[in-house]
């Protein structure tokens, strides 16, 4: 009987080890929504519930064709490496503040009050600095919460 219990404990330990170290974290620990709801970006007492844009398709579509965005919501673009990532407002119907954030979660550039683009060829918004994340929130909110270049954000998300 003792041998049987030891075997069961060993099998359970192997299963748990396998799940924790080899099963994708996105399946085990991520919120149930494929868009990453439950993720947030905070500055002081101001937090934004964010959708994640991690894949090329999600980053390409961004907030295109959305007609509204709640004041405490946004979209966080997550890039694999720091780089110079230009953005545009093509097919984006909501005026936005676009905030570039480095790997240390420090704001490196803010493009405030970007209007929806109504022309055929929309201009690029190019920060000229390296970033790992880009946060899009409703236009005017970065000023309202007094967010500036150099400020540190807290970013919470799961893959």
Legacy VTK file of the C-alpha trace (Angstrom):
# vtk DataFile Version 3.0
C-alpha trace
ASCII
DATASET POLYDATA
POINTS 159 float
0.000 0.000 0.000
2.817 2.448 0.876
4.471 1.719 -2.462
1.214 2.510 -4.313
0.846 5.864 -2.498
4.462 6.771 -3.308
3.852 6.000 -6.998
0.702 8.178 -7.022
2.588 11.066 -5.386
5.412 10.707 -7.892
2.970 10.704 -10.836
1.156 13.766 -9.441
4.475 15.596 -8.985
5.520 14.815 -12.567
2.166 16.067 -13.910
2.355 19.288 -11.887
5.980 19.881 -12.925
5.078 19.302 -16.573
2.124 21.698 -16.437
4.059 24.439 -14.668
7.171 24.359 -16.817
6.105 23.119 -20.224
2.492 24.129 -20.720
2.117 27.646 -22.175
1.603 30.247 -19.459
-1.053 31.903 -21.595
-3.252 28.841 -21.158
-2.644 28.340 -17.454
-2.507 31.890 -16.118
-3.979 34.272 -18.682
-7.430 35.778 -18.373
-10.135 33.865 -20.195
-10.447 36.457 -22.965
-8.153 36.051 -25.935
-7.729 39.833 -25.969
-5.947 39.834 -22.623
-8.640 41.526 -20.559
-7.494 41.678 -16.979
-4.273 43.341 -18.080
-3.704 46.903 -16.986
-1.368 49.863 -17.140
-1.207 52.195 -14.159
0.239 55.636 -13.508
-0.034 56.651 -9.877
-3.704 56.027 -8.955
-4.888 56.005 -12.594
-5.244 52.527 -14.109
-6.333 51.534 -17.593
-7.778 48.130 -18.350
-6.060 47.254 -21.622
-6.530 44.888 -24.495
-3.241 43.410 -25.580
-1.932 43.607 -29.128
0.922 41.083 -29.168
0.722 39.444 -32.582
1.399 41.181 -35.888
-2.291 40.931 -36.813
-3.447 42.379 -33.469
-0.898 45.202 -33.714
-1.870 45.959 -37.326
-5.591 46.194 -36.503
-5.172 47.985 -33.168
-8.223 50.115 -32.410
-9.293 50.439 -36.047
-13.028 50.795 -36.668
-13.864 51.150 -32.944
-16.505 53.778 -32.346
-15.818 54.290 -28.653
-13.429 53.517 -25.848
-14.287 53.821 -22.161
-12.228 56.395 -20.265
-10.468 53.745 -18.185
-9.682 51.457 -21.140
-6.966 51.314 -23.750
-4.836 49.087 -25.902
-1.296 48.008 -25.069
0.930 47.031 -27.980
3.600 44.598 -26.829
6.704 44.155 -28.987
9.311 41.413 -28.615
12.215 43.855 -28.615
12.729 47.550 -28.169
12.583 49.411 -31.449
11.362 52.537 -33.188
7.690 51.777 -33.850
5.731 54.353 -35.869
1.939 54.445 -35.575
-0.854 55.912 -37.674
-4.523 56.730 -37.297
-5.811 55.015 -40.449
-9.387 53.736 -39.989
-9.233 54.803 -36.342
-12.436 56.589 -35.384
-11.460 57.592 -31.839
-9.086 60.492 -31.072
-6.165 58.997 -29.144
-3.130 59.768 -27.040
-0.322 57.412 -28.062
2.361 56.722 -25.459
5.660 54.935 -26.162
7.179 53.077 -23.192
10.641 51.515 -22.901
11.584 48.112 -21.479
11.915 49.672 -18.003
8.289 50.867 -18.224
9.343 54.509 -18.514
7.478 56.867 -20.856
9.836 57.850 -23.686
7.443 59.734 -25.998
3.845 60.990 -26.008
1.879 61.971 -29.089
-1.226 63.611 -27.655
-4.604 64.301 -29.222
-4.202 62.353 -32.462
-7.286 62.868 -34.610
-8.918 60.173 -36.737
-7.438 60.115 -40.213
-9.933 60.908 -42.972
-7.528 61.137 -45.928
-6.496 58.246 -48.151
-2.847 58.208 -47.031
-2.499 58.792 -43.291
0.757 60.240 -41.946
2.949 58.174 -39.654
3.503 59.258 -36.076
7.169 58.446 -35.518
8.614 58.922 -32.034
12.272 58.549 -33.021
12.989 56.676 -29.770
13.120 53.005 -28.883
10.152 51.479 -27.091
8.968 48.002 -26.106
5.354 48.994 -25.469
2.915 51.482 -26.919
-0.239 52.480 -25.034
-3.266 53.993 -26.755
-5.835 55.776 -24.598
-8.530 58.367 -25.241
-7.219 61.745 -26.375
-6.631 64.198 -23.565
-6.166 61.621 -20.814
-2.378 61.860 -20.680
-2.722 65.579 -19.966
-5.611 65.007 -17.542
-3.543 62.591 -15.430
-0.405 64.747 -15.868
1.587 61.989 -17.607
4.917 63.185 -18.986
8.006 61.817 -20.693
10.215 60.191 -18.055
7.318 59.042 -15.849
7.294 55.397 -14.788
4.249 53.240 -15.466
3.273 49.900 -14.004
2.356 47.355 -16.662
0.585 44.144 -15.679
-0.205 41.529 -18.322
0.043 37.829 -19.035
0.856 36.056 -22.252
LINES 1 160
159 0 1 2 3 4 5 6 7 8 9 10 11 12 13 14 15 16 17 18 19 20 21 22 23 24 25 26 27 28 29 30 31 32 33 34 35 36 37 38 39 40 41 42 43 44 45 46 47 48 49 50 51 52 53 54 55 56 57 58 59 60 61 62 63 64 65 66 67 68 69 70 71 72 73 74 75 76 77 78 79 80 81 82 83 84 85 86 87 88 89 90 91 92 93 94 95 96 97 98 99 100 101 102 103 104 105 106 107 108 109 110 111 112 113 114 115 116 117 118 119 120 121 122 123 124 125 126 127 128 129 130 131 132 133 134 135 136 137 138 139 140 141 142 143 144 145 146 147 148 149 150 151 152 153 154 155 156 157 158
